[in-house]
Amino acid sequence: MKGTGALDDSVDRHSDETIRKKAANSGKGADAASSDLQTLVQRLEHEIAERRRVEEALRESEELYRQAFEQSNDGIVITQDGRYVFINQVFLRTIGRSMEELLGKTLGAFVHPDDRERLADYARRRRAGEPAPSNYELRIIRSDGSLVQVDVNVIEVVYKGGRAFLAYLRDITERKKAEEQLRQSEEKYRHLVDHAPAGIYQVDFRSRRFISVNDVMCQYTGYTRDEFLTLDPLRILTEDSLEPFLKRMADVMEGIPISDSVEYKIRGKNGREFWVLLHNSFLYEEGRPVISTVIIHDITERRQTEQALRESEERYRTLVETSPDSIILYSLTGEILAASGQTAAMYGASSTAEFMKEVRTVFDLLTDEGREKAAANFSRTLAKGHSEKNEYRIRLRDQSQIDVEINSSLVRDASGEPRAFISVVRDITDRKRAEEERERLQMQLLQAQKMESVGRLAGGVAHDFNNILAAVMGYTEMSLLLATPGTKLHQNLQEILKAAGRSADLTGQLLAFARRQVTSPKVLNLNDTVGGMLKMLQRLIGEDVELAWIPGHDLWNVRIDTSQVDQVLANLLVNARDAISGAGRVTIETRNLEVDEGFIARHGEFAPGGYVLLSVSDTGCGMDRETLEHVFEPFFTTKEIGKGTGLGLAMVFGIVRQNEGFIHAYSEPGQGTTFRIYLPRVASARPEQSQPGEAVKPRRGEETILLAEDDEAVLMLTRSVLEALGYRVITAGTPDRAIQVVGESKETIHLLLTDVVMPGMNGRDLAERLVSLRPGLKCLFMSGYPADVIAHHGILEEGIHFVQKPFSIQALSEAVRRVLDQE
């Protein structure tokens, strides 16, 4: 066995020395020699036996150590003088080399070049007796070129009588790899922690101190790393967060489950407070948490955003709930998802929950027609992608219906895809009614303006036509005075006069329509006036038509010219008679009526107050809607040519409006017609009684009359008539000429007879001017169209004297004498 020679040599040397000592003493006595020899032999035998025992023990010991070396998990080598002298098999396997490759080689032969200098330095220092590390790491190159990392422990020994070093070498390659991986992992996670977008720190529960913290947490709080690690962990919490934090930690210690995350408010170094979302994980020892790793996120901005969002939602909720309009959120298929309180109120439900229970979809609210319209509008809104405003009728809980305006918009998700509709529903029932009423009033206004325009035209035509008729009728009357009665000439003149009279009646109707017919209204009771006309009216409609008279009880008085009542009833009954084919019935009725705001809202036009209603109804053929719209227009007629002028109802309309009244017509084809006339009541308790006077014969005179007339034919005729009656006449074709005459004339002028409408100055202004020059001058106005100069809407002002063109000789003479004889 290698390594046992030294032990054998020592034993041999010890035995030879003993024999030599024994032989040197052999010269002593024989007996003594023999005895000594026997003792020596015994001792030699004993020593040989002991030697053999020792050698056997040594061999067993060496074998034991050799087995120990070979069976060791570590590599073992002995170096002497810088070279390998002993190597076990474990080391050979570790570095992948054979015994022959290593024995006798230097230490650094198979060591990594970067480690050789360090290894050589250690060896030099040991040989020199200087301190050198006994434990260190080396990298050894395997036969395949790979590296093995070993942990080396070195001790000094005696080997074969010489100084040597024994080294234990443990393969730590895998451990080093694991350590490197762990180091890299730790580095990676340290990098993650240091650069994580969250604050991270650890707290040791045993010491109640921070043990680590990352940069982000330091940035959050404003502390440096060293400052932060010296803080009490409770110090960074605000007062209102401290109590819930301690409760949470107590639950952790008691083993009570806690939530994964919680929100706290933290105070930084500069006093800034901010909200964080905190996540905990714990390291346990013996079932108790000892270290807490905390990850926090600054959620201050999120909390502010959430708070702003809550406030915004509250504002919008307030807007929605206090809005006078209804607001509904519903799916693309119409299913109602949410609704405002006003929606429930509009529908008639006590709450939003009750509304949504009864009304599942928006289509349930709509009428049949509205559902089809809504479906089409939804599709169009989806296609266009923007809001639309439409009008519908919706059905309420009590089955009544209202008009609404619905403004719908799309609600989109984060990707821009439409997900629902939101609609603002406004009740426009009152607005629709107001629009209809406005439209009706607009139509009435247009109708009134049209009637007013036509009336002005008619009045203007009547004025010019009356001047012509005045000349025709005047000269005809004068010619009749010269013609022999019974002759053909006399008869022809009479026919001319009759035709002129009919023409005068026609212009009178035009003036009545235009409200320019000069009247003298009086307070009267329609029951009395109508009652006195019944026989005449019955004859007017004929025996086949029954006339019914229903006078009202305690009828109020009205103010109107009696002749106008005659004209109104005559025209209405003639129209009623013509509408009845064969037998029929006409009903005249009067009654009192108090007009209030409700009546005005339904019928328009009126002013509040008391009215006397005069209605004329017939059982005739009736009229359609289009005919009714034109019934009061002049020259509009449904009669055959030659059977009507179209002025009858126009005249009725003009008379009623001239007396500040209103007239409405109601009719349907086949259902007859009713005309209702509303005349304002007057406060006078007793009607004015008209005194029938005797016919006044034309009277002559000798006074001087100033005649002002711009129409030369009328001027010459009137002058001739007046001169024939004995008056002295001074003529003036213009107002300026009249003023000049009065200024230059020295004689007395008793009467001014002037036309009302003249160029440059009207008759009233001329009269006022001349009266200022000749106090006491009396005035008589004449006109075919007095306008509003002396009569408001045809009603004469008090103290004004007027004669209507065309006038007869008798009418003119009576008017002149009446004015001249007046005190």
C-alpha positions in Angstrom: 0.0 0.0 0.0 1.2 3.4 -0.9 2.2 5.6 2.0 3.1 2.7 4.6 7.0 2.4 4.0 8.0 4.8 6.7 6.2 2.9 9.3 8.1 -0.5 8.3 11.5 1.1 8.3 11.0 2.5 11.8 10.1 -1.0 13.2 13.2 -2.7 11.5 15.6 -0.1 12.9 14.3 -0.5 16.4 14.9 -4.4 16.4 18.5 -4.3 15.1 19.5 -1.8 17.8 18.2 -4.2 20.5 20.2 -7.2 19.1 23.4 -5.3 19.1 23.0 -4.2 22.7 22.4 -7.7 23.7 25.5 -9.1 21.9 27.8 -6.6 23.6 27.0 -8.0 27.0 27.6 -11.6 25.9 31.0 -11.7 27.6 29.6 -12.1 31.0 29.2 -15.2 32.6 27.7 -18.2 30.7 25.0 -18.7 33.1 24.2 -15.1 33.1 24.5 -15.2 29.3 22.3 -18.1 28.9 19.7 -16.5 31.2 20.0 -13.2 29.5 19.8 -14.8 26.1 16.6 -16.6 27.1 15.2 -13.3 28.4 16.3 -11.6 25.2 14.7 -14.1 23.0 11.5 -13.8 25.0 11.6 -10.1 24.8 12.5 -10.3 21.1 9.6 -12.6 20.5 7.4 -10.3 22.4 8.6 -7.3 20.5 8.2 -9.1 17.2 4.7 -10.1 18.1 4.0 -6.5 19.2 5.5 -5.2 16.0 3.3 -7.5 13.9 0.3 -6.3 15.9 1.2 -2.7 15.4 1.8 -3.3 11.7 -1.5 -5.0 11.4 -3.2 -2.2 13.3 -1.5 0.3 11.1 -2.5 -1.5 8.0 -6.1 -1.6 9.2 -5.9 2.1 10.1 -4.5 3.0 6.7 -7.1 1.0 5.0 -9.8 2.6 7.1 -8.5 6.1 6.2 -8.1 5.1 2.6 -11.7 3.9 2.5 -12.8 7.0 4.3 -10.9 9.2 1.7 -12.3 7.2 -1.2 -15.8 7.2 0.1 -15.8 10.8 1.1 -18.3 13.1 -0.7 -15.5 15.6 -1.0 -12.5 15.5 -3.2 -9.2 15.1 -1.1 -5.8 15.8 -2.3 -2.3 16.1 -0.7 0.3 18.4 -2.2 3.9 18.5 -1.3 6.4 20.9 -2.7 3.6 22.4 -4.9 2.7 19.1 -6.6 -0.1 16.6 -6.2 1.1 13.5 -4.2 -2.3 12.0 -3.2 -5.7 12.3 -5.0 -8.9 10.5 -4.2 -11.4 9.2 -6.8 -14.1 11.8 -5.9 -11.8 14.6 -6.9 -10.9 12.8 -10.1 -14.5 12.4 -11.0 -15.2 16.0 -10.0 -12.7 17.4 -12.5 -13.1 14.7 -15.1 -9.4 13.6 -15.2 -7.3 10.5 -14.4 -4.7 9.9 -11.7 -1.9 9.8 -14.2 -2.9 13.3 -15.5 -2.6 14.8 -12.0 0.2 13.1 -10.0 3.3 15.1 -10.1 1.6 18.1 -11.7 1.8 21.5 -10.2 -1.1 23.1 -8.4 -2.0 25.6 -11.0 -1.9 23.2 -14.0 -5.7 22.7 -14.1 -6.8 25.9 -12.3 -8.6 28.7 -14.1 -6.1 31.3 -15.3 -7.8 34.0 -13.3 -7.4 32.0 -10.1 -3.8 30.8 -10.6 -2.1 33.9 -9.2 -4.2 33.9 -6.1 -3.6 30.2 -5.5 0.2 30.6 -6.0 0.2 33.5 -3.6 -1.6 31.4 -0.9 1.0 28.5 -1.4 4.0 30.9 -1.2 2.7 32.4 2.0 2.1 29.0 3.6 5.6 27.8 2.7 7.0 31.1 4.1 5.1 30.5 7.3 2.9 33.6 6.7 -0.8 33.6 7.3 -2.9 32.5 4.3 -6.6 31.7 3.9 -7.4 28.1 4.7 -10.8 28.2 3.0 -11.4 29.6 -0.4 -13.0 28.9 -3.8 -11.3 27.9 -7.0 -12.3 27.2 -10.6 -10.8 24.1 -12.1 -10.8 23.3 -15.7 -12.2 19.9 -16.6 -10.9 17.8 -19.5 -13.8 18.9 -21.7 -13.0 22.5 -21.0 -15.9 23.2 -18.7 -15.3 24.7 -15.3 -15.9 23.2 -11.9 -16.2 25.5 -8.9 -14.9 24.0 -5.7 -14.8 25.1 -2.1 -11.3 24.4 -0.7 -10.3 23.8 3.0 -6.6 23.3 3.6 -4.6 21.9 6.6 -0.9 21.3 7.1 0.2 17.6 7.6 3.4 15.4 7.6 3.5 13.2 4.7 6.3 10.6 4.4 8.2 12.5 6.8 7.9 15.7 5.0 5.7 18.8 5.3 2.6 18.6 3.1 -0.8 20.1 2.8 -4.1 18.2 2.7 -7.1 19.9 1.0 -10.7 19.0 1.0 -12.4 20.1 -2.2 -16.2 20.2 -2.5 -18.0 20.6 -5.8 -20.1 23.8 -5.4 -20.8 24.3 -9.1 -24.6 23.7 -8.8 -24.7 25.7 -5.6 -22.9 28.6 -7.3 -25.3 28.4 -10.2 -28.2 28.4 -7.8 -26.7 31.3 -5.9 -26.2 33.2 -9.2 -29.7 32.5 -10.2 -30.9 33.6 -6.8 -28.7 36.7 -7.1 -30.0 37.5 -10.5 -33.6 36.8 -9.3 -33.0 39.1 -6.3 -31.5 41.7 -8.6 -34.4 41.4 -10.9 -37.0 41.7 -8.2 -35.0 44.4 -6.5 -35.1 46.3 -9.8 -38.8 45.6 -10.1 -39.4 46.8 -6.6 -37.3 49.9 -7.0 -38.8 50.8 -10.3 -42.4 49.6 -9.7 -45.1 52.2 -10.3 -46.2 51.6 -6.7 -44.8 52.3 -3.2 -43.4 49.1 -1.6 -42.1 48.7 1.9 -41.7 46.0 4.6 -42.5 46.2 8.2 -41.1 43.9 11.0 -43.8 43.3 13.5 -41.3 42.3 16.1 -39.4 45.5 16.1 -42.3 47.7 14.7 -39.9 49.2 12.2 -39.6 49.6 8.5 -36.9 47.2 7.1 -37.0 48.1 3.4 -38.6 50.7 1.2 -38.5 51.5 -2.5 -37.9 54.8 -4.3 -41.5 55.3 -5.3 -42.6 55.2 -1.6 -40.0 57.7 -0.8 -41.2 59.9 -3.6 -44.8 59.5 -2.4 -43.9 60.6 1.1 -41.0 63.0 0.5 -38.6 61.2 2.8 -35.2 59.9 1.9 -34.7 56.1 2.2 -32.7 56.5 5.4 -35.3 58.9 6.9 -38.2 56.6 6.0 -36.5 53.5 7.6 -36.2 55.4 10.9 -40.0 56.2 11.1 -42.6 54.6 13.3 -44.9 52.8 10.8 -47.9 54.4 12.4 -46.6 57.9 11.9 -47.3 58.0 8.2 -51.0 57.4 8.7 -53.5 60.3 9.2 -55.6 60.4 12.3 -58.8 59.3 10.6 -57.0 56.3 9.0 -55.2 55.2 12.2 -58.1 53.5 13.9 -59.2 51.4 10.9 -55.5 50.4 10.3 -55.1 49.2 13.9 -58.3 47.2 13.7 -57.0 45.6 10.5 -53.7 44.7 12.2 -55.5 43.3 15.2 -57.5 41.0 12.9 -54.3 39.8 11.3 -52.8 38.9 14.6 -55.9 37.1 15.7 -56.0 35.2 12.4 -59.3 36.8 11.3 -59.5 37.0 7.5 -59.1 40.5 6.1 -59.7 42.0 2.7 -57.0 41.8 0.1 -56.8 45.6 -0.2 -57.9 48.7 1.8 -57.8 52.4 1.3 -56.1 54.7 3.8 -54.9 58.3 3.9 -51.2 58.9 4.4 -49.4 62.0 5.5 -46.0 62.9 3.8 -43.0 64.7 5.1 -44.3 68.1 4.1 -47.7 67.5 5.6 -49.3 66.6 2.3 -52.1 64.1 2.7 -53.0 61.6 0.0 -55.1 58.5 -0.5 -53.5 55.1 -1.1 -54.8 51.7 -2.0 -52.9 49.2 0.2 -52.2 45.5 -0.4 -50.7 43.3 2.4 -48.8 40.0 2.3 -47.3 38.4 5.4 -44.4 36.2 6.3 -45.3 33.8 9.2 -43.2 32.1 11.9 -44.8 29.6 14.1 -48.2 30.6 12.8 -47.8 34.3 13.5 -47.1 37.1 11.1 -43.7 38.6 11.6 -43.1 40.6 8.4 -45.6 42.4 6.3 -44.8 43.4 2.7 -47.0 46.3 1.7 -47.7 47.6 -1.8 -49.5 50.9 -2.1 -50.8 52.9 -5.0 -51.4 56.7 -4.8 -55.2 56.9 -5.7 -55.6 60.5 -4.7 -56.3 61.5 -8.3 -58.7 58.6 -8.7 -60.4 59.5 -5.5 -60.7 63.1 -6.6 -62.0 61.9 -10.0 -64.5 59.6 -8.2 -65.5 62.5 -6.0 -65.9 64.8 -9.0 -67.8 62.0 -10.7 -70.1 61.6 -7.7 -70.6 65.3 -7.6 -71.2 65.4 -11.3 -73.6 62.4 -11.1 -75.4 64.1 -8.2 -75.7 67.3 -10.2 -77.0 65.5 -13.3 -79.2 63.4 -11.1 -80.6 66.6 -9.6 -81.0 68.0 -13.1 -82.7 64.9 -14.3 -85.0 64.7 -11.2 -85.8 68.4 -11.2 -86.2 68.7 -14.9 -89.7 69.6 -16.0 -89.1 67.2 -18.9 -89.2 63.4 -18.7 -86.0 61.6 -19.3 -85.9 57.9 -20.3 -82.9 55.5 -21.0 -83.7 52.5 -23.0 -82.0 49.8 -25.0 -81.7 49.7 -28.8 -84.7 47.4 -28.8 -86.8 49.9 -26.8 -86.6 48.2 -23.4 -86.7 50.8 -20.7 -83.5 50.7 -18.5 -84.1 53.8 -16.4 -86.5 56.7 -16.1 -86.7 60.0 -14.2 -89.3 60.8 -11.5 -91.0 63.3 -13.9 -91.5 60.4 -16.3 -93.5 58.5 -13.7 -95.4 61.7 -12.8 -96.2 62.4 -16.4 -97.5 58.9 -16.9 -99.6 59.0 -13.8 -97.6 56.5 -11.7 -96.7 57.1 -8.0 -93.0 56.1 -8.5 -90.4 55.3 -11.0 -90.5 51.6 -9.9 -94.3 51.5 -10.5 -93.9 53.1 -13.9 -91.2 50.7 -15.0 -93.3 47.7 -13.8 -96.2 48.8 -15.9 -94.3 50.1 -18.9 -91.7 47.7 -20.2 -90.8 49.4 -23.5 -91.1 52.9 -24.9 -93.4 51.4 -27.6 -95.9 50.6 -24.8 -96.3 54.4 -24.3 -97.0 55.2 -28.0 -100.2 55.0 -30.0 -100.3 52.5 -32.9 -99.4 55.1 -35.4 -96.6 56.3 -33.1 -95.0 52.9 -32.8 -94.5 52.6 -36.6 -93.1 56.1 -36.7 -90.8 55.5 -33.7 -89.4 52.3 -35.3 -88.5 54.2 -38.4 -87.0 57.0 -36.5 -84.9 54.7 -34.3 -83.4 53.1 -37.4 -82.7 56.5 -38.9 -81.0 57.7 -35.7 -78.8 54.6 -35.6 -77.8 55.1 -39.2 -77.1 58.8 -38.9 -75.5 58.5 -35.5 -76.9 61.8 -34.2 -79.9 63.0 -32.2 -83.3 63.5 -33.7 -86.4 65.4 -32.5 -89.9 64.1 -33.3 -93.4 64.6 -32.1 -95.6 61.7 -30.9 -98.9 61.1 -29.1 -98.4 59.0 -26.0 -101.0 57.1 -23.9 -101.0 57.7 -20.2 -102.0 55.4 -17.3 -105.6 56.7 -17.4 -105.7 56.0 -21.2 -105.8 59.7 -22.0 -103.4 61.0 -24.6 -101.0 63.9 -24.7 -98.7 65.4 -27.4 -95.0 65.1 -26.7 -91.8 66.1 -28.3 -89.1 63.5 -28.0 -85.4 64.4 -28.5 -83.4 61.1 -28.7 -79.6 60.6 -28.7 -77.4 57.6 -28.8 -75.5 56.4 -25.8 -72.2 54.8 -26.8 -69.7 52.5 -25.0 -66.0 53.2 -24.6 -65.3 51.7 -28.1 -67.9 54.1 -29.7 -70.5 51.4 -30.3 -74.1 52.4 -29.7 -75.6 50.7 -26.7 -78.7 52.6 -25.8 -81.0 55.6 -26.5 -81.6 58.5 -24.1 -84.7 60.6 -24.8 -85.9 63.9 -23.3 -89.7 63.8 -23.5 -91.5 67.2 -23.3 -95.2 67.6 -22.9 -96.2 69.9 -25.7 -100.0 69.5 -25.4 -100.5 73.1 -24.3 -98.1 74.3 -26.9 -99.9 72.4 -29.6 -103.2 73.8 -28.5 -101.6 77.3 -28.4 -100.2 76.8 -31.9 -103.6 75.6 -33.1 -105.2 78.6 -31.4 -102.6 80.9 -32.8 -103.1 79.5 -36.3 -106.8 79.9 -35.9 -106.4 83.5 -34.7 -103.9 84.1 -37.5 -106.5 82.9 -40.0 -109.1 85.1 -38.4 -106.7 88.0 -38.6 -105.9 87.3 -42.2 -109.7 87.0 -42.9 -110.3 90.3 -41.0 -107.5 92.0 -42.9 -108.9 90.6 -46.2 -112.4 91.8 -45.3 -111.0 95.2 -44.3 -109.1 95.5 -47.5 -112.1 94.5 -49.6 -114.2 96.9 -47.5 -111.9 99.8 -48.3 -112.0 98.9 -51.9 -115.8 98.7 -51.8 -116.1 102.0 -50.0 -113.9 103.7 -52.5 -115.9 102.3 -55.4 -119.1 103.4 -53.6 -117.8 106.9 -53.2 -117.1 107.4 -56.9 -120.2 105.6 -58.0 -122.4 107.6 -55.7 -121.1 110.8 -57.2 -122.1 109.5 -60.6 -125.5 108.3 -59.3 -126.0 111.7 -57.6 -125.7 113.4 -61.0 -127.9 110.8 -62.8 -130.6 110.8 -60.2 -130.6 114.6 -59.8 -130.8 115.5 -63.4 -133.4 112.7 -63.9 -135.6 114.2 -61.2 -135.2 117.7 -62.7 -136.1 116.4 -66.1 -139.2 114.6 -64.6 -140.4 118.0 -63.4 -140.2 119.3 -67.0 -141.7 116.2 -68.7 -145.4 115.8 -69.2 -146.8 112.9 -67.1 -148.0 110.0 -69.2 -145.7 110.7 -72.1 -143.1 108.2 -73.2 -140.3 110.6 -72.1 -141.8 110.8 -68.6 -142.0 106.9 -68.4 -138.4 106.6 -69.6 -137.2 109.1 -67.0 -139.0 107.2 -64.3 -137.3 103.9 -65.3 -134.0 105.7 -65.3 -134.7 106.9 -61.8 -135.7 103.4 -60.6 -132.5 101.9 -62.0 -130.4 104.6 -60.3 -132.2 103.8 -57.1 -131.4 100.1 -57.4 -127.8 101.1 -58.0 -127.9 103.4 -55.0 -129.1 100.4 -52.9 -126.2 98.3 -54.2 -123.7 101.0 -53.2 -125.5 101.1 -49.8 -124.8 97.4 -49.4 -121.1 98.0 -50.2 -121.0 100.8 -47.7 -122.7 98.6 -45.1 -120.1 95.8 -45.7 -117.3 98.4 -45.4 -118.8 99.7 -42.2 -119.1 103.2 -43.8 -122.8 103.3 -44.1 -123.9 106.4 -42.1 -126.3 105.4 -39.3 -127.9 106.9 -36.3 -127.9 104.1 -33.7 -130.4 104.1 -30.8 -130.9 102.0 -27.7 -133.5 99.3 -28.5 -134.7 95.9 -27.4 -134.3 93.2 -30.1 -137.4 91.4 -28.9 -139.4 94.5 -29.7 -137.7 95.2 -33.0 -137.8 91.6 -34.3 -141.3 91.1 -33.1 -142.5 94.1 -35.2 -140.9 92.6 -38.3 -142.3 89.1 -38.2 -145.1 89.6 -40.7 -142.8 91.2 -43.2 -140.3 88.5 -42.7 -142.9 85.7 -43.1 -143.9 87.3 -46.4 -140.3 87.4 -47.4 -139.6 83.7 -47.0 -143.0 82.5 -48.3 -145.8 80.3 -46.9 -144.0 77.0 -47.4 -141.3 77.9 -44.8 -142.3 78.0 -41.2 -141.0 81.0 -39.2 -140.4 80.2 -35.5 -139.7 83.1 -33.1 -138.1 82.3 -29.6 -137.6 85.6 -27.7 -135.3 85.6 -24.7 -136.5 86.4 -21.3 -135.5 89.8 -19.8 -133.4 90.5 -22.8 -130.8 93.2 -22.4 -130.8 96.3 -24.6 -128.4 97.0 -27.5 -127.5 100.1 -29.4 -128.0 99.8 -33.2 -129.8 101.6 -36.0 -133.2 100.0 -36.5 -132.9 100.0 -40.3 -129.7 97.9 -39.9 -131.6 95.2 -37.9 -134.1 95.2 -40.8 -131.2 94.7 -43.3 -129.6 92.0 -41.3 -132.7 89.9 -40.8 -133.9 90.4 -44.3 -130.6 89.2 -45.8 -130.3 86.2 -43.4 -133.9 85.1 -44.0 -133.5 85.4 -47.8 -130.4 83.2 -47.7 -132.3 80.7 -45.4 -135.2 80.7 -47.9 -133.0 80.0 -50.8 -131.2 77.2 -48.9 -134.5 75.3 -48.2 -135.9 73.1 -51.0 -139.7 72.9 -50.5 -141.0 73.0 -46.9 -138.7 73.9 -44.1 -138.2 75.9 -40.9 -136.4 79.1 -40.0 -135.9 79.9 -36.3 -135.1 83.3 -34.9 -134.0 83.3 -31.3 -132.6 85.8 -28.8 -131.1 85.4 -25.4 -128.6 87.0 -23.0 -125.0 85.7 -22.9 -122.2 86.5 -20.5 -118.8 86.0 -22.3 -116.0 85.0 -20.0 -112.3 84.0 -20.5 -113.3 80.3 -21.1 -115.7 81.3 -23.9 -113.1 83.6 -25.4 -110.5 80.7 -25.3 -112.9 78.5 -27.3 -114.2 81.1 -29.7 -111.6 83.9 -29.9 -112.3 87.5 -31.0 -114.6 88.5 -28.2 -114.0 90.9 -25.3 -115.3 89.8 -21.9 -118.7 91.2 -21.0 -122.4 90.8 -21.6 -123.9 90.3 -25.1 -127.3 89.8 -26.7 -127.3 86.8 -28.9 -129.5 86.9 -32.1 -129.4 83.6 -33.9 -131.1 82.6 -37.2 -131.2 78.9 -38.0 -132.6 77.0 -41.0 -133.2 73.4 -42.0 -131.7 74.0 -45.5 -129.0 72.2 -47.4 -126.1 73.6 -45.3 -122.6 74.4 -46.4 -119.3 72.6 -46.5 -116.1 73.9 -44.7 -114.7 75.6 -47.8 -117.9 77.6 -48.4 -118.0 78.6 -44.7 -114.5 80.1 -45.0 -115.6 82.5 -47.8 -119.3 83.1 -46.8 -118.8 86.7 -45.6 -116.6 87.8 -48.6 -118.2 90.4 -50.9 -119.4 89.0 -54.3 -118.9 85.4 -53.1 -122.1 83.5 -53.9 -123.1 79.9 -54.5 -126.3 81.0 -56.4 -126.7 80.9 -60.1 -125.7 83.9 -62.2 -128.3 86.6 -61.9 -129.8 85.2 -58.7 -127.5 86.9 -56.2 -124.9 89.7 -55.9 -122.8 88.1 -53.2 -123.2 91.2 -51.0 -126.0 90.1 -48.7 -123.9 88.3 -46.0 -121.0 90.7 -46.6 -123.4 93.5 -45.6 -124.6 91.6 -42.6 -120.9 91.1 -41.5 -120.2 94.8 -42.0 -123.3 95.9 -40.0 -122.4 93.6 -37.1 -118.8 94.7 -36.9 -119.8 98.4 -37.3 -121.8 98.0 -34.1 -118.9 96.3 -32.3 -120.4 92.9 -32.5 -119.3 89.5 -33.7 -120.9 87.0 -36.1 -120.2 83.2 -36.4 -121.6 80.8 -38.9 -122.1 77.1 -38.2 -123.1 74.6 -40.9 -122.7 71.1 -42.3 -123.9 69.7 -45.6 -127.4 68.5 -45.2 -127.7 69.7 -41.6 -128.8 73.3 -42.1 -127.1 76.5 -41.1 -127.1 78.8 -38.0 -125.9 82.4 -37.9 -125.2 83.7 -34.4 -124.8 87.4 -33.9 -123.4 88.8 -30.7 -124.2 92.5 -30.0 -122.8 94.1 -26.8 -125.4 95.1 -24.2 -125.9 98.7 -23.1 -126.6 99.9 -19.6 -129.7 102.0 -20.7 -132.7 100.7 -18.9 -135.3 101.9 -21.4 -135.1 101.8 -25.2 -135.3 105.2 -27.1 -138.7 105.6 -28.7 -138.6 106.9 -32.3 -141.3 109.4 -33.1 -142.8 108.9 -36.6 -143.0 112.3 -38.2 -145.1 113.5 -41.1 -143.6 113.7 -44.6 -141.9 117.0 -45.1 -142.5 118.7 -48.4 -139.6 120.3 -50.2 -139.3 123.8 -48.9 -137.8 126.8 -50.5 -135.4 129.4 -49.1 -133.6 132.6 -49.8 -130.4 132.1 -47.7 -126.9 132.2 -49.2 -125.2 128.7 -49.4 -121.5 128.1 -50.1 -121.3 124.9 -52.0 -117.8 123.1 -51.9 -117.6 120.0 -54.2 -114.6 118.7 -56.2 -116.8 116.6 -58.6 -117.9 119.1 -61.3 -121.0 117.2 -62.3 -122.3 116.9 -58.7 -121.3 120.6 -58.2 -123.4 121.8 -61.1 -126.4 119.6 -60.3 -126.5 120.6 -56.7 -126.2 124.2 -57.6 -129.1 123.9 -60.0 -131.3 122.1 -57.4 -130.6 124.7 -54.7 -131.1 127.7 -57.1 -134.4 126.1 -58.2 -135.4 126.0 -54.5 -134.7 129.8 -54.3 -131.3 129.8 -52.6 -128.4 132.0 -53.6 -125.5 129.6 -54.3 -121.7 130.4 -54.3 -119.7 127.5 -55.7 -116.1 126.4 -54.9 -114.4 123.4 -56.7 -111.6 123.1 -54.1 -111.3 123.8 -50.4 -108.7 126.6 -51.1 -111.2 128.3 -53.4 -113.9 128.1 -50.6 -111.6 129.7 -48.2 -110.7 132.4 -50.7 -114.4 133.1 -51.4 -115.2 133.5 -47.7 -112.2 135.8 -47.2 -113.1 138.1 -50.1 -116.9 138.1 -49.9 -118.6 140.8 -47.8 -122.1 139.3 -47.9 -123.6 137.0 -45.3 -123.2 133.2 -45.9 -125.7 131.2 -44.0 -124.7 127.6 -44.8 -121.7 125.6 -45.9 -122.7 122.5 -47.9 -119.5 120.6 -48.4 -118.3 117.2 -49.7 -116.4 115.3 -47.0 -113.7 113.8 -49.2 -111.8 116.3 -51.3 -108.2 116.7 -52.4 -105.9 118.8 -50.2 -108.3 119.2 -47.3 -111.3 117.2 -46.1 -114.7 118.7 -45.5 -114.5 118.7 -41.7 -111.2 120.7 -41.7 -112.7 123.1 -44.2 -115.7 123.6 -42.0 -113.6 124.3 -38.9 -111.5 126.8 -40.9 -114.5 128.7 -42.3 -116.3 128.7 -38.9 -113.2 130.4 -37.5 -113.6 133.1 -40.2 -117.4 133.3 -40.0 -118.6 132.5 -36.5 -122.2 131.2 -36.6 -121.7 129.6 -40.0 -123.8 126.4 -40.2 -122.5 123.2 -41.9 -124.1 120.3 -43.8 -121.8 117.5 -45.0 -122.5 115.3 -48.0 -120.7 112.3 -49.3 -121.0 108.9 -50.9 -118.2 107.7 -48.6 -117.7 109.7 -45.4 -114.7 107.6 -44.2 -113.9 108.4 -40.5 -113.8 112.2 -41.0 -117.2 112.8 -39.5 -118.3 109.3 -38.6 -116.4 106.6 -36.7 -117.0 103.4 -38.7 -120.1 105.1 -40.2 -121.6 106.2 -36.9 -122.2 110.0 -36.9 -120.7 112.1 -34.2 -123.1 114.1 -32.1 -124.0 117.5 -33.6 -122.9 116.5 -37.2 -125.4 117.0 -40.0 -125.1 114.7 -43.0 -126.9 113.8 -46.3 -125.9 110.6 -48.1 -125.1 110.7 -51.8 -126.9 110.1 -54.1 -129.7 112.2 -52.6 -133.1 113.2 -54.1 -134.3 116.8 -54.4 -136.6 116.3 -51.5 -133.9 114.7 -49.3 -131.6 117.6 -50.1 -134.2 120.3 -49.4 -135.2 118.6 -46.1 -131.5 118.4 -45.0 -130.8 122.1 -45.9 -133.9 123.4 -44.2 -133.3 121.3 -41.1 -129.9 122.8 -40.6 -130.9 126.3 -41.4 -133.9 126.2 -39.2 -132.0 124.8 -36.2 -131.4 127.3 -33.4 
